């Protein structure tokens, strides 16, 4: 079975190449069917491998097996978390392809396969990153993922803002990738190894009794900077709202649904295999760094989410906030925290992709994603309104959504004041979504006043070329299935324990920890949802009293749109990350 692991990458990449080669001769419907079959076949393979991932599988691509413990081959690893992420990536790519069935204008002659082929390359790159067993090839897939995402973000190249958003995305993420590559270079110079587990052992052997030194700290900061840029953690996050505002809706479903989550997954994987030993970064310093950055990310993301009226940017900032919650859960370095984050990631992927799909319906039906301009205009879209509201409740962590189960497990692991961060961030982001649902789909409350520095979303163009008079079934069925999947994560008996066992075997030394519903966690989920409903109600009925946009003006102006500003913040973030991890090196 382990020999099939490389096919998770090879099948979508080969399929994309064949579509590009034959796309000039195939009609559009044939291209889309072929893309759906290729992506679906990869998803089916990922599910089969996931069901057989215990014990974990290891494969040396091309038969380049180690000799005397050394090899120049490419190693891929098929444990539960890796194959779980590959499965989530593949299923969500399949959902994006179904959603985008005949979605765009008829492409120019000879280019009917461009979008489908790019999505398949994106899928292959993300699967490759998930199962990579060595740092250099993780970087290769990281870059392939990034380059494809740039092209998908700027797919509507005739629009200047799409090009600008893709350029910002490209510059910031490329700098993060270069930082990661330099960190890999430092690790290779120290250990002479690229496989993650062997780097970890090499650092431990080189450190002896002296502990980590400045080179280890520098490599940690550089590698983590690249991963945190992809995860859109504050202050590396500025590219994300700008990219989501201009990217096609199916692409937004993947960016927020799985790509950002892969950044958090990379943080967990790289620290656990490379830097967790005595020659790496001490646990206390990693906890300080991730919990501090995570709490800051959750707070800023939630505040910025609340003050948006551009619905896609609002959803993007909610992704930033929840990324912060993922990092806090990982930062406490407990098996329960890891298990909760895994479940939270799965639930969040379905909920957030469904919300973006609903936003795409609004864009293509009314030519706008402006909460103010759409006030009361979507009353007839009842199914979409219900799904949008359910997505908001899922973000709040209302049982039995998978987000609620994951959040409940993490809240029990972090305890104390950090629980307040989870309740507040999830309530504020969900409150913003429920506020949009109340205003846009129900027409409740007075139309709010505009602020001069707001990004409105009124000048957006429909992605279907012309406004839709009838919403295609694919555009309503896909978000419904995604929400059902997010509910299944929390409802299927024993699913949480299966996920926990898989994560613990891969990253916690086989720790005996489970993930199940508790009365305390369920009550906190209900409290978060109730607070979200109260916030939404206050915003709708008393918009001036609740909004107070001038209070957040300095924070909002940081999202300047100037790539130079974002690069400066990236450097600030790397410096802060180094400062947070420095005490352990000084102590060594």
C-alpha positions as CSV (number, residue, x, y, z in Angstrom):
1,X,0.0,0.0,0.0
2,X,2.9,2.4,0.8
3,X,4.0,2.3,-2.9
4,X,0.8,4.3,-3.7
5,X,1.8,7.3,-1.7
6,X,3.6,9.2,-4.5
7,X,0.4,8.9,-6.6
8,X,-1.3,11.5,-4.4
9,X,1.1,14.0,-6.1
10,X,1.7,12.3,-9.4
11,X,-2.0,11.8,-10.4
12,X,-3.2,15.4,-10.2
13,X,0.1,16.8,-11.7
14,X,0.1,14.3,-14.6
15,X,-3.6,15.0,-15.1
16,X,-3.0,18.8,-15.2
17,X,-0.2,18.2,-17.8
18,X,-2.5,16.1,-20.0
19,X,-5.3,18.7,-19.8
20,X,-2.9,21.5,-20.8
21,X,-1.6,19.4,-23.7
22,X,-5.1,18.3,-24.9
23,X,-7.0,21.4,-23.8
24,X,-6.7,23.0,-27.2
25,X,-8.7,20.2,-28.8
26,X,-11.1,19.3,-26.0
27,X,-14.4,21.1,-25.5
28,X,-14.9,22.8,-22.1
29,X,-17.3,20.2,-20.7
30,X,-14.8,17.4,-21.5
31,X,-12.1,19.3,-19.7
32,X,-14.2,19.9,-16.6
33,X,-15.4,16.2,-16.5
34,X,-11.8,15.1,-16.8
35,X,-10.7,17.4,-14.0
36,X,-13.5,16.2,-11.8
37,X,-12.5,12.5,-12.4
38,X,-8.8,13.1,-11.8
39,X,-9.4,15.1,-8.6
40,X,-12.0,12.6,-7.4
41,X,-9.7,9.7,-8.1
42,X,-7.0,11.3,-6.0
43,X,-9.5,11.9,-3.2
44,X,-10.6,8.3,-3.3
45,X,-6.9,7.2,-3.2
46,X,-6.3,9.5,-0.2
47,X,-9.3,8.0,1.7
48,X,-8.1,4.4,1.0
49,X,-4.6,5.2,2.2
50,X,-5.9,7.1,5.3
51,X,-7.9,4.0,6.3
52,X,-4.7,1.9,6.1
53,X,-2.4,4.5,7.7
54,X,-1.8,2.5,10.9
55,X,1.0,1.7,11.2
56,X,2.4,4.8,9.3
57,X,3.7,4.2,5.8
58,X,7.1,5.4,4.4
59,X,8.0,5.3,0.8
60,X,11.2,6.3,-1.0
61,X,10.1,7.7,-4.3
62,X,11.6,5.9,-7.4
63,X,13.1,3.1,-5.3
64,X,16.1,5.2,-4.0
65,X,16.3,3.3,-0.8
66,X,18.8,4.3,2.0
67,X,22.1,2.5,2.0
68,X,23.9,2.3,5.3
69,X,21.3,4.7,6.7
70,X,22.0,7.4,4.0
71,X,20.0,8.2,0.9
72,X,19.6,11.0,-1.7
73,X,16.1,9.9,-2.4
74,X,12.8,11.6,-1.7
75,X,10.9,10.2,1.3
76,X,7.2,10.6,1.7
77,X,5.4,9.7,4.9
78,X,1.8,8.4,5.2
79,X,0.8,8.7,8.8
80,X,-2.7,9.8,10.0
81,X,-2.2,13.6,10.1
82,X,-0.4,13.7,6.7
83,X,-3.0,11.6,4.9
84,X,-5.8,13.3,6.8
85,X,-4.6,16.7,5.4
86,X,-4.2,15.1,1.9
87,X,-7.7,13.8,2.1
88,X,-9.1,17.2,3.2
89,X,-7.2,18.9,0.4
90,X,-8.5,16.5,-2.2
91,X,-12.1,16.5,-1.1
92,X,-12.1,20.3,-0.9
93,X,-10.5,20.6,-4.4
94,X,-13.2,18.3,-5.6
95,X,-15.8,20.5,-4.0
96,X,-14.2,23.6,-5.6
97,X,-14.3,22.0,-9.1
98,X,-18.0,21.0,-8.6
99,X,-18.8,24.5,-7.5
100,X,-17.0,26.0,-10.5
101,X,-18.8,23.8,-13.1
102,X,-19.2,26.1,-16.1
103,X,-18.7,29.0,-13.6
104,X,-16.7,31.5,-15.6
105,X,-17.2,33.1,-18.9
106,X,-16.4,30.9,-21.9
107,X,-12.6,30.9,-21.9
108,X,-10.7,32.0,-25.0
109,X,-10.0,29.3,-27.7
110,X,-7.1,27.1,-26.6
111,X,-7.4,28.0,-22.9
112,X,-10.4,25.9,-21.8
113,X,-8.2,23.8,-19.5
114,X,-6.3,26.6,-17.7
115,X,-8.4,26.9,-14.6
116,X,-9.0,23.2,-14.1
117,X,-5.3,22.4,-14.7
118,X,-4.2,25.0,-12.2
119,X,-6.6,23.6,-9.5
120,X,-5.2,20.1,-10.1
121,X,-1.6,21.4,-9.8
122,X,-2.7,23.2,-6.6
123,X,-4.1,19.9,-5.3
124,X,-1.0,18.0,-6.1
125,X,1.3,20.6,-4.5
126,X,-0.8,20.7,-1.3
127,X,-0.9,16.9,-1.1
128,X,2.9,16.8,-1.6
129,X,3.5,19.3,1.2
130,X,1.3,17.2,3.5
131,X,3.2,13.9,3.0
132,X,6.7,15.3,2.5
133,X,9.2,13.6,4.8
134,X,12.1,15.9,4.2
135,X,12.3,19.7,4.6
136,X,13.7,20.5,1.2
137,X,10.9,18.7,-0.7
138,X,8.4,20.3,1.7
139,X,9.8,23.6,0.5
140,X,9.5,22.5,-3.2
141,X,5.9,21.7,-2.7
142,X,5.5,24.8,-0.6
143,X,6.7,26.9,-3.6
144,X,4.7,25.0,-6.2
145,X,1.6,25.5,-4.0
146,X,2.4,29.2,-3.7
147,X,3.1,29.8,-7.4
148,X,-0.1,28.1,-8.4
149,X,-2.1,30.1,-5.8
150,X,-0.6,33.3,-7.2
151,X,-1.9,32.4,-10.7
152,X,-5.3,31.4,-9.4
153,X,-5.7,34.6,-7.3
154,X,-4.9,36.7,-10.4
155,X,-6.9,34.4,-12.8
156,X,-9.1,37.4,-13.9
157,X,-6.0,39.1,-15.2
158,X,-8.0,41.7,-17.1
159,X,-8.8,43.3,-13.7
160,X,-6.1,45.5,-12.2
161,X,-7.1,44.8,-8.6
162,X,-6.8,41.0,-9.3
163,X,-3.3,41.5,-10.5
164,X,-2.4,43.7,-7.6
165,X,-3.8,41.2,-5.1
166,X,-1.9,38.4,-6.7
167,X,1.3,40.5,-6.8
168,X,1.0,41.3,-3.1
169,X,0.3,37.6,-2.4
170,X,3.3,36.6,-4.5
171,X,5.8,39.0,-3.0
172,X,5.0,38.4,0.7
173,X,4.8,34.6,0.3
174,X,7.9,34.4,-1.8
175,X,9.8,36.2,0.9
176,X,8.5,33.8,3.4
177,X,9.6,30.9,1.2
178,X,13.1,32.4,0.8
179,X,13.3,32.7,4.6
180,X,12.3,29.0,4.9
181,X,14.9,28.0,2.3
182,X,17.7,29.9,4.2
183,X,16.6,28.2,7.4
184,X,16.8,24.8,5.6
185,X,20.3,25.7,4.4
186,X,21.4,26.4,8.0
187,X,20.0,23.1,9.2
188,X,21.8,21.3,6.4
189,X,25.1,23.0,7.2
190,X,24.8,21.9,10.8
191,X,23.5,18.3,10.3
192,X,24.2,17.4,6.7
193,X,20.6,16.0,6.5
194,X,17.4,17.0,4.9
195,X,15.0,14.3,6.2
196,X,13.1,15.9,9.1
197,X,13.6,13.1,11.6
198,X,17.3,12.9,10.8
199,X,17.7,16.7,11.1
200,X,16.2,16.4,14.6
201,X,18.5,13.7,15.6
202,X,21.5,15.6,14.1
203,X,20.6,18.7,16.1
204,X,20.4,16.7,19.3
205,X,23.8,15.0,18.6
206,X,25.5,18.3,17.7
207,X,24.2,20.1,20.8
208,X,25.5,17.6,23.3
209,X,24.9,19.1,26.8
210,X,25.2,22.7,25.6
211,X,21.6,23.0,24.2
212,X,20.7,25.1,21.2
213,X,22.8,27.9,19.9
214,X,22.3,31.0,17.7
215,X,22.4,28.9,14.5
216,X,19.5,26.7,15.7
217,X,17.5,29.8,16.7
218,X,18.1,31.5,13.3
219,X,17.1,28.3,11.4
220,X,14.0,28.0,13.6
221,X,13.0,31.6,13.1
222,X,13.5,31.4,9.3
223,X,11.6,28.2,8.8
224,X,8.8,29.2,11.0
225,X,8.5,32.6,9.4
226,X,7.8,30.8,6.1
227,X,5.2,28.6,7.6
228,X,3.5,31.4,9.6
229,X,3.3,33.6,6.5
230,X,1.4,30.7,4.8
231,X,-0.8,30.4,7.9
232,X,-1.5,34.1,7.8
233,X,-0.6,34.7,11.5
234,X,-0.2,38.3,12.7
235,X,1.8,40.2,11.6
236,X,2.4,38.0,8.5
237,X,-1.2,38.1,7.6
238,X,-1.7,41.2,5.5
239,X,-1.6,39.4,2.1
240,X,-4.6,37.2,3.0
241,X,-7.5,39.8,3.0
242,X,-6.2,41.4,-0.2
243,X,-5.9,38.1,-2.0
244,X,-9.3,36.8,-0.9
245,X,-11.0,40.1,-2.0
246,X,-9.9,39.5,-5.6
247,X,-9.5,35.7,-5.9
248,X,-12.3,33.7,-7.6
249,X,-14.7,32.2,-5.2
250,X,-13.6,28.6,-5.8
251,X,-10.1,29.6,-5.1
252,X,-11.1,31.4,-1.8
253,X,-12.7,28.1,-0.7
254,X,-9.2,26.4,-1.0
255,X,-7.1,29.3,0.3
256,X,-9.1,29.6,3.6
257,X,-10.3,26.0,3.7
258,X,-7.0,24.1,3.4
259,X,-4.0,26.2,2.4
260,X,-3.9,28.4,5.5
261,X,-4.5,25.2,7.6
262,X,-1.5,23.6,5.9
263,X,0.7,26.4,7.3
264,X,-0.5,25.5,10.9
265,X,0.0,21.8,10.1
266,X,3.6,22.6,8.9
267,X,4.3,24.4,12.2
268,X,3.2,21.3,14.1
269,X,5.0,18.8,11.9
270,X,8.3,20.7,11.7
271,X,8.6,21.5,15.4
272,X,7.7,18.0,16.4
273,X,10.2,16.3,14.2
274,X,13.0,18.9,13.9
275,X,13.1,21.3,16.8
276,X,11.4,19.4,19.7
277,X,14.5,17.6,21.0
278,X,17.3,18.8,23.4
279,X,19.2,20.3,20.5
280,X,16.1,22.3,19.3
281,X,14.0,25.0,20.8
282,X,12.9,24.4,24.4
283,X,9.2,23.7,24.9
284,X,8.7,26.7,27.1
285,X,10.0,29.1,24.5
286,X,7.9,27.5,21.7
287,X,4.9,27.8,23.9
288,X,5.7,31.5,24.6
289,X,6.1,32.2,20.9
290,X,3.0,30.4,19.6
291,X,0.6,31.3,22.4
292,X,1.7,35.0,22.2
293,X,1.4,35.2,18.4
294,X,-1.7,33.1,18.4
295,X,-3.6,35.2,20.9
296,X,-2.5,38.4,19.1
297,X,-3.7,36.9,15.8
298,X,-7.0,35.8,17.2
299,X,-7.6,39.3,18.7
300,X,-6.6,41.3,15.7
301,X,-8.4,39.0,13.3
302,X,-11.6,39.1,15.2
303,X,-11.6,42.9,15.6
304,X,-10.8,43.4,11.9
305,X,-13.4,40.9,10.9
306,X,-16.1,42.8,12.9
307,X,-15.4,46.1,11.1
308,X,-15.6,44.8,7.5
309,X,-18.4,45.4,5.1
310,X,-16.8,43.6,2.2
311,X,-18.1,40.1,2.8
312,X,-15.1,38.2,1.3
313,X,-12.6,40.4,3.4
314,X,-14.8,39.8,6.4
315,X,-14.5,36.0,5.9
316,X,-10.8,36.3,5.3
317,X,-10.2,38.1,8.6
318,X,-12.3,35.4,10.4
319,X,-9.8,32.9,8.9
320,X,-6.9,35.0,10.5
321,X,-8.7,34.9,13.8
322,X,-9.2,31.2,13.8
323,X,-5.6,30.7,12.7
324,X,-4.7,32.3,15.9
325,X,-6.8,29.8,17.8
326,X,-5.1,27.0,16.0
327,X,-1.7,28.3,17.0
328,X,-2.7,28.7,20.7
329,X,-3.9,25.1,20.7
330,X,-0.6,23.9,19.2
331,X,1.4,26.1,21.4
332,X,0.4,24.5,24.7
333,X,2.2,21.3,23.5
334,X,-0.2,18.8,24.9
335,X,-1.7,15.8,23.1
336,X,-5.2,17.1,23.9
337,X,-4.3,20.5,22.3
338,X,-3.0,18.8,19.1
339,X,-6.1,16.5,18.9
340,X,-8.4,19.5,19.3
341,X,-6.7,21.5,16.6
342,X,-6.9,18.5,14.2
343,X,-10.7,18.4,14.7
344,X,-11.0,22.2,14.6
345,X,-9.1,22.2,11.3
346,X,-11.5,19.7,9.7
347,X,-14.6,21.5,10.9
348,X,-13.3,24.9,10.0
349,X,-12.4,23.7,6.4
350,X,-16.0,22.7,5.7
351,X,-17.6,25.8,7.4
352,X,-15.3,28.4,5.9
353,X,-15.5,26.9,2.4
354,X,-19.3,26.9,2.6
355,X,-19.4,30.5,3.7
356,X,-17.2,31.6,0.7
357,X,-19.4,29.5,-1.6
358,X,-22.5,31.5,-0.3
359,X,-20.6,34.8,-0.8
360,X,-20.0,33.7,-4.4
361,X,-23.7,33.3,-4.8
362,X,-24.3,36.9,-3.7
363,X,-21.5,38.1,-6.0
364,X,-22.9,36.4,-9.1
365,X,-26.5,37.1,-8.4
366,X,-26.2,40.8,-7.4
367,X,-22.7,41.9,-8.6
368,X,-21.7,42.9,-5.1
369,X,-20.3,41.6,-1.9
370,X,-21.0,44.8,0.0
371,X,-23.0,44.2,3.2
372,X,-24.5,47.7,3.1
373,X,-25.4,47.7,-0.5
374,X,-27.0,44.2,-0.3
375,X,-29.2,45.2,2.6
376,X,-32.4,43.2,2.2
377,X,-31.8,42.3,-1.4
378,X,-31.2,38.6,-0.9
379,X,-34.5,37.8,0.8
380,X,-35.5,35.4,-2.0
381,X,-32.3,33.3,-1.5
382,X,-33.6,31.5,1.4
383,X,-31.5,28.3,1.1
384,X,-28.3,30.4,0.8
385,X,-29.3,32.6,3.8
386,X,-29.9,29.5,5.9
387,X,-26.6,28.0,5.0
388,X,-24.8,31.3,5.6
389,X,-26.4,31.6,9.1
390,X,-25.5,27.9,9.8
391,X,-21.9,28.7,8.8
392,X,-21.8,31.6,11.3
393,X,-23.0,29.3,14.0
394,X,-20.3,26.8,13.0
395,X,-17.7,29.5,13.4
396,X,-19.1,30.2,16.9
397,X,-18.5,26.6,17.8
398,X,-22.2,25.7,18.4
399,X,-22.6,21.9,19.0
400,X,-22.7,19.6,17.2
401,X,-20.4,21.2,14.6
402,X,-16.9,19.7,14.3
403,X,-15.5,23.2,15.1
404,X,-17.4,23.0,18.4
405,X,-15.9,19.5,19.2
406,X,-12.3,20.7,18.3
407,X,-12.8,24.0,20.3
408,X,-14.1,22.1,23.3
409,X,-11.1,19.8,23.4
410,X,-8.6,22.7,23.0
411,X,-10.4,24.8,25.7
412,X,-10.0,22.0,28.1
413,X,-6.3,21.7,27.2
414,X,-5.4,25.4,27.5
415,X,-7.6,26.3,30.4
416,X,-7.7,29.6,32.4
417,X,-7.6,32.9,30.6
418,X,-6.9,31.4,27.2
419,X,-10.4,29.9,27.2
420,X,-11.7,33.5,27.2
421,X,-9.7,34.1,23.9
422,X,-11.4,31.2,22.3
423,X,-14.9,32.2,23.4
424,X,-14.4,35.9,22.5
425,X,-12.7,35.3,19.1
426,X,-15.2,32.8,17.9
427,X,-18.2,34.9,19.1
428,X,-17.0,38.1,17.4
429,X,-16.2,36.4,14.1
430,X,-19.5,34.5,14.1
431,X,-21.3,37.6,15.2
432,X,-20.0,39.4,12.1
433,X,-21.2,36.6,9.9
434,X,-24.7,36.5,11.6
435,X,-24.9,40.3,11.2
436,X,-24.4,39.9,7.5
437,X,-27.0,37.2,7.4
438,X,-29.6,39.3,9.2
439,X,-29.0,42.4,7.1
440,X,-28.5,40.8,3.7
441,X,-30.9,37.9,3.7
442,X,-33.6,39.2,6.1
443,X,-33.3,43.0,5.6
444,X,-33.3,43.6,9.4
445,X,-32.4,47.0,10.9
446,X,-31.7,50.3,9.3
447,X,-29.1,50.5,6.6
448,X,-25.8,51.4,8.3
449,X,-23.8,54.5,7.6
450,X,-20.6,54.2,5.5
451,X,-17.1,55.1,6.8
452,X,-14.7,56.9,4.4
453,X,-11.9,54.4,4.8
454,X,-14.0,51.2,4.3
455,X,-13.5,48.8,1.5
456,X,-17.0,48.5,0.2
457,X,-17.2,45.7,-2.3
458,X,-19.7,47.5,-4.4
459,X,-17.4,47.6,-7.5
460,X,-17.0,43.9,-7.8
461,X,-17.8,42.2,-11.0
462,X,-19.7,38.9,-11.2
463,X,-17.4,36.0,-11.9
464,X,-20.0,34.4,-14.2
465,X,-19.8,37.3,-16.7
466,X,-23.4,38.3,-16.3
467,X,-25.6,38.4,-13.3
468,X,-27.4,35.1,-12.6
469,X,-31.2,35.1,-12.7
470,X,-31.1,31.6,-11.3
471,X,-28.5,30.1,-9.0
472,X,-27.2,26.8,-10.5
473,X,-27.8,23.7,-8.3
474,X,-24.0,23.1,-8.0
475,X,-23.6,26.5,-6.3
476,X,-26.1,25.5,-3.6
477,X,-25.4,21.8,-3.3
478,X,-21.7,22.2,-2.6
479,X,-22.0,24.5,0.5
480,X,-24.8,22.2,1.8
481,X,-22.5,19.2,1.6
482,X,-19.6,21.1,3.1
483,X,-21.7,22.1,6.1
484,X,-23.0,18.5,6.4
485,X,-19.3,17.3,6.5
486,X,-18.5,19.9,9.2
487,X,-21.5,18.6,11.2
488,X,-20.3,15.0,10.6
489,X,-17.0,15.7,12.3
490,X,-18.8,16.4,15.5
491,X,-21.7,13.9,15.1
492,X,-20.2,10.6,13.9
493,X,-19.7,8.5,17.0
494,X,-16.1,7.7,17.8
495,X,-14.7,10.0,15.1
496,X,-12.9,12.3,17.6
497,X,-11.2,9.4,19.2
498,X,-10.0,8.0,15.9
499,X,-8.5,11.4,15.0
500,X,-6.9,11.7,18.4
501,X,-5.4,8.3,18.2
502,X,-4.0,9.1,14.8
503,X,-2.5,12.4,15.8
504,X,-1.1,11.0,19.0
505,X,0.7,8.1,17.2
506,X,2.3,10.6,14.9
507,X,3.2,13.4,17.2
508,X,2.8,12.6,20.8
509,X,4.6,9.4,21.2
510,X,1.4,7.3,21.3
511,X,0.0,9.3,24.2
512,X,-3.3,7.9,25.5
513,X,-5.5,10.9,24.9
514,X,-9.0,11.0,23.5
515,X,-11.2,13.7,22.0
516,X,-14.9,13.6,23.0
517,X,-17.7,15.8,24.0
518,X,-17.8,17.2,27.5
519,X,-20.6,19.1,29.2
520,X,-18.2,22.0,29.9
521,X,-17.0,22.2,26.3
522,X,-20.6,22.0,24.9
523,X,-21.7,24.8,27.3
524,X,-18.9,27.0,26.2
525,X,-19.9,26.4,22.6
526,X,-23.4,27.4,23.4
527,X,-22.1,30.5,25.2
528,X,-20.0,31.5,22.2
529,X,-23.0,31.1,19.8
530,X,-25.3,33.0,22.2
531,X,-22.8,35.9,22.4
532,X,-22.5,35.9,18.6
533,X,-26.2,36.2,18.3
534,X,-26.3,39.0,20.8
535,X,-23.5,40.9,19.0
536,X,-25.3,40.4,15.7
537,X,-28.6,41.6,17.1
538,X,-27.0,44.7,18.7
539,X,-25.2,45.5,15.4
540,X,-28.4,45.3,13.4
541,X,-30.6,47.3,15.8
542,X,-28.0,49.8,17.1
543,X,-25.4,50.1,14.3
544,X,-23.9,53.4,15.5
545,X,-23.6,52.3,19.1
546,X,-21.9,48.9,18.3
547,X,-19.9,49.8,15.2
548,X,-17.8,52.8,16.4
549,X,-15.5,52.4,13.4
550,X,-13.2,55.3,14.5
551,X,-11.9,53.2,17.4
552,X,-10.4,50.7,15.0
553,X,-9.3,53.2,12.4
554,X,-5.5,53.0,13.2
555,X,-5.6,49.2,13.1
556,X,-7.6,49.2,9.9
557,X,-5.2,51.6,8.2
558,X,-2.4,49.1,8.7
559,X,-4.0,47.1,5.9
560,X,-2.7,49.7,3.5
561,X,-2.5,47.7,0.3
562,X,1.2,48.7,-0.2
563,X,3.4,45.7,-0.5
564,X,6.4,47.5,1.0
565,X,4.4,47.9,4.2
566,X,3.6,44.2,4.3
567,X,7.3,43.3,3.8
568,X,8.2,45.6,6.7
569,X,5.7,43.8,8.9
570,X,7.1,40.5,7.8
571,X,10.5,41.5,9.1
572,X,9.0,42.8,12.3
573,X,7.2,39.4,12.8
574,X,10.4,37.5,12.3
575,X,12.2,39.7,14.8
576,X,9.4,39.2,17.4
577,X,9.4,35.5,16.8
578,X,13.2,35.4,17.4
579,X,12.8,37.5,20.6
580,X,10.2,35.2,22.0
581,X,12.4,32.2,21.4
582,X,15.6,33.8,22.5
583,X,15.6,33.1,26.3
584,X,16.0,29.3,25.7
585,X,19.1,29.9,23.6
586,X,20.6,32.3,26.1
587,X,19.9,29.8,28.9
588,X,21.6,27.1,26.9
